[in-house]
Amino acid sequence: MEVLVRLLGLLVLLLAGTGLRASGVLNASRTDRLNALAYYVALPALVFVSTYTRSLVELLSGALFVGLLAVFFATAGLAWVIHRGREANERWSVAVIQSYHSNLGYLGLPLVAATFGGDVTAIASVVLGVVSLMQIMLTVVILSTVNGASTTVGRELSRLLKNPVLAALVAGIAVGTAGVPIPAPAATGLEYLGSLALPIALLCVGASLRVELGDADFVATAAIVALKLGCMPALAWVVFTGLAVEPATLTATVVMFGTPTAVSTYVFASELGGDEQFASLNVFLTTLLSIGTLFILIEAVG
């Protein structure tokens, strides 16, 4: 019941963000400032406090790395096969990337931190770092290749390497590996800032959600929902159970891979020749439906 109440609270915050945007309270400039607060302050604080007491060896095992590669590329491969019959390249490319590109930062990690203990959150932080690299590289390659858009993986990677969340991950692991103590007041302050990550991020996501039906392809959308919210976490469960990882690793990976399609896929689609209306609909539906599927996943692994 506690998990259900928490997830319903997430839904309320999402809808509140959407309502505040519709009413004009969260206009473009205010949403940008709220995003900046989440991106540069709250999320990095959450990542750092989750990792600064643990070494790299504790957090990134060979089984975790291999399992992340297996789940990610297996889902991407399935998406490629299932969606390849789409007539329009701009829609086909978006369908593929939205089937695997997860909302790890704004929803996955804050949700894990709010629901589970420090061990699970620390592993989830590593999942965020590793999978974010793979997501961005593959998404840029697919969109730019299929749609003939002008960009490079190197340019997008350079942006990613400047990401404050990843910088906080590296800093946290470095401090934990070196055994450097953090003063208690600083740690307490960072924990407080990290606790703000989930509500701020949900308001930002809600303010970004838009339903643009256009010439909707509900068969393709249903396939994206099934792959992203059903197949990907199921694959994670099978793969990491087979690898005999510890319960914290299994919990973190299943929940992180069970998150909805990232809002950033709409931005990538807009910049790299994808179908924007189709992308916006899929982000909205996977985010809304994930409230129910995440409840099932959290109850199952919790």
ZIMO-V242253 format. One line per field, one symbol per residue. ss: DSSP state (h for helix, s for strand, l for the rest). A space follows every 10 residues. Layout:
BEGIN
ss: ???
END
This chain:
BEGIN
ss: lhhhhhhhhh hhhhhhhhhh hhlllllhhh hhhhhhhhhh hhhhhhhhhh hllllhhhhl lhhhhhhhhh hhhhhhhhhh hhhlllllhh hhhhhhhhll lslhhhhhhh hhhhhllhhh hhhhhhhhhh hhhhhhhhhh hhhhhhhlll llhhhhhhhh hllhhhhhhh hhhhhhhhll lllhhhhhhh hhhhhlhhhh hhhhhhhhll lllllllhhh hhhhhhhhhh hhhhhhhhhh hhllllhhhh hhhhhhhlll sllhhhhhhh hllllhhhhh hhhhhhhhhh hhhhhhhhhh hl
END
